Amino acid sequence: MGSPTGVLDVNTAVCEETFPAVHDIIGELHPGIAKDFMADPVSSQIAKTNDHKELVVAEEEVKEKTKENERKGAAQRIKSAIIISGVAVAVIGAIFGVTKKLREK
């Protein structure tokens, strides 16, 4: 166990300096109740900096994915338009071919 600070006078059996006084008895006896606690300012600053860096990286990733999706969406629309146009041209060509055959007969 811990020993008190100070010197014990053997003749008087009184300790000149004892353990330091406790200012918050309830907080010492029931540590779960205490709401106020001292945070290490350096550690909390490092944690805030790390959280901020993670948020910035996450935001950049979201922006990149959004841009990529927009590019893919535009490319997909162009592909769809080309395919639909090709099908329409093929159908019109078939109709002209059929009508030409019918006129010959």
ROSETI-901562 format. One record per residue (C-alpha): residue number from 1; residue in three letters; x, y, z. Coordinates in steps of 0.2 Angstrom, whole numbers, plus 5000, padded with zeros to 4 digits. Each point is the difference from the previous one (the first is absolute). Example, Ala and Ser with C-alpha at 12.3 -4.5 7.8 and 13.67 -1.06 7.14 Angstrom:
BEGIN
+-----+------+------+------+------+
| seq | type |    u |    v |    w |
+-----+------+------+------+------+
|   1 |  ALA | 5062 | 4978 | 5039 |
|   2 |  SER | 5006 | 5017 | 4997 |
+-----+------+------+------+------+
END
This chain:
BEGIN
+-----+------+------+------+------+
| seq | type |    u |    v |    w |
+-----+------+------+------+------+
|   1 |  MET | 5000 | 5000 | 5000 |
|   2 |  GLY | 5005 | 5018 | 4998 |
|   3 |  SER | 5008 | 5009 | 5015 |
|   4 |  PRO | 4996 | 5018 | 5005 |
|   5 |  THR | 5011 | 5014 | 4995 |
|   6 |  GLY | 5010 | 5008 | 5014 |
|   7 |  VAL | 5009 | 4993 | 5016 |
|   8 |  LEU | 4993 | 4991 | 5014 |
|   9 |  ASP | 5005 | 5007 | 5017 |
|  10 |  VAL | 5003 | 4984 | 5011 |
|  11 |  ASN | 4999 | 5010 | 5016 |
|  12 |  THR | 4983 | 5008 | 4997 |
|  13 |  ALA | 4993 | 4987 | 4988 |
|  14 |  VAL | 4993 | 5013 | 4989 |
|  15 |  CYS | 5003 | 5002 | 4982 |
|  16 |  GLU | 5005 | 5018 | 4995 |
|  17 |  GLU | 4994 | 4999 | 4982 |
|  18 |  THR | 4987 | 4987 | 4995 |
|  19 |  PHE | 4992 | 4995 | 4984 |
|  20 |  PRO | 4994 | 5014 | 4989 |
|  21 |  ALA | 4982 | 5006 | 5004 |
|  22 |  VAL | 4986 | 4993 | 4988 |
|  23 |  HIS | 4990 | 5015 | 4993 |
|  24 |  ASP | 4987 | 4989 | 4992 |
|  25 |  ILE | 4995 | 4986 | 5011 |
|  26 |  ILE | 4985 | 4994 | 4990 |
|  27 |  GLY | 5010 | 5000 | 4984 |
|  28 |  GLU | 5014 | 4990 | 5009 |
|  29 |  LEU | 4988 | 4987 | 5008 |
|  30 |  HIS | 4989 | 4998 | 4984 |
|  31 |  PRO | 5011 | 5003 | 4985 |
|  32 |  GLY | 4985 | 4994 | 4988 |
|  33 |  ILE | 4990 | 5015 | 5006 |
|  34 |  ALA | 5013 | 5013 | 4996 |
|  35 |  LYS | 4996 | 5009 | 4984 |
|  36 |  ASP | 5014 | 5013 | 5000 |
|  37 |  PHE | 5017 | 4992 | 4995 |
|  38 |  MET | 5015 | 5008 | 4994 |
|  39 |  ALA | 5005 | 4995 | 4982 |
|  40 |  ASP | 5017 | 5000 | 4994 |
|  41 |  PRO | 5001 | 5015 | 4988 |
|  42 |  VAL | 5013 | 4993 | 4989 |
|  43 |  SER | 4992 | 4983 | 4998 |
|  44 |  SER | 4983 | 5008 | 4996 |
|  45 |  GLN | 5008 | 5012 | 4988 |
|  46 |  ILE | 5008 | 4985 | 4991 |
|  47 |  ALA | 4983 | 4991 | 5000 |
|  48 |  LYS | 4992 | 5015 | 4992 |
|  49 |  THR | 5013 | 5002 | 4987 |
|  50 |  ASN | 4999 | 4982 | 4995 |
|  51 |  ASP | 4981 | 5001 | 5000 |
|  52 |  HIS | 5001 | 5015 | 4989 |
|  53 |  LYS | 5012 | 4991 | 4988 |
|  54 |  GLU | 4988 | 4985 | 4999 |
|  55 |  LEU | 4986 | 5011 | 4996 |
|  56 |  VAL | 5009 | 5010 | 4986 |
|  57 |  VAL | 5006 | 4983 | 4992 |
|  58 |  ALA | 4982 | 4993 | 5001 |
|  59 |  GLU | 4993 | 5016 | 4992 |
|  60 |  GLU | 5013 | 4999 | 4986 |
|  61 |  GLU | 4996 | 4982 | 4997 |
|  62 |  VAL | 4981 | 5004 | 4999 |
|  63 |  LYS | 5004 | 5014 | 4987 |
|  64 |  GLU | 5011 | 4989 | 4990 |
|  65 |  LYS | 4986 | 4987 | 4999 |
|  66 |  THR | 4987 | 5012 | 4996 |
|  67 |  LYS | 5010 | 5007 | 4985 |
|  68 |  GLU | 5004 | 4982 | 4995 |
|  69 |  ASN | 4982 | 4996 | 5000 |
|  70 |  GLU | 4995 | 5015 | 4990 |
|  71 |  ARG | 5013 | 4995 | 4987 |
|  72 |  LYS | 4994 | 4983 | 4999 |
|  73 |  GLY | 4982 | 5006 | 4999 |
|  74 |  ALA | 5004 | 5011 | 4986 |
|  75 |  ALA | 5009 | 4986 | 4991 |
|  76 |  GLN | 4986 | 4989 | 5003 |
|  77 |  ARG | 4988 | 5012 | 4993 |
|  78 |  ILE | 5010 | 5002 | 4984 |
|  79 |  LYS | 5002 | 4981 | 4998 |
|  80 |  SER | 4981 | 4998 | 5002 |
|  81 |  ALA | 4996 | 5014 | 4987 |
|  82 |  ILE | 5012 | 4992 | 4987 |
|  83 |  ILE | 4992 | 4983 | 5003 |
|  84 |  ILE | 4983 | 5007 | 4998 |
|  85 |  SER | 5004 | 5010 | 4985 |
|  86 |  GLY | 5008 | 4984 | 4992 |
|  87 |  VAL | 4985 | 4990 | 5003 |
|  88 |  ALA | 4989 | 5014 | 4993 |
|  89 |  VAL | 5010 | 5000 | 4984 |
|  90 |  ALA | 5000 | 4981 | 4998 |
|  91 |  VAL | 4981 | 5000 | 5002 |
|  92 |  ILE | 4997 | 5014 | 4987 |
|  93 |  GLY | 5012 | 4991 | 4988 |
|  94 |  ALA | 4990 | 4984 | 5002 |
|  95 |  ILE | 4984 | 5010 | 4997 |
|  96 |  PHE | 5007 | 5007 | 4984 |
|  97 |  GLY | 5007 | 4984 | 4994 |
|  98 |  VAL | 4983 | 4991 | 5003 |
|  99 |  THR | 4990 | 5014 | 4991 |
| 100 |  LYS | 5013 | 4999 | 4985 |
| 101 |  LYS | 4997 | 4981 | 4999 |
| 102 |  LEU | 4981 | 5003 | 5000 |
| 103 |  ARG | 5001 | 5013 | 4986 |
| 104 |  GLU | 5010 | 4988 | 4989 |
| 105 |  LYS | 4987 | 4986 | 5001 |
+-----+------+------+------+------+
END
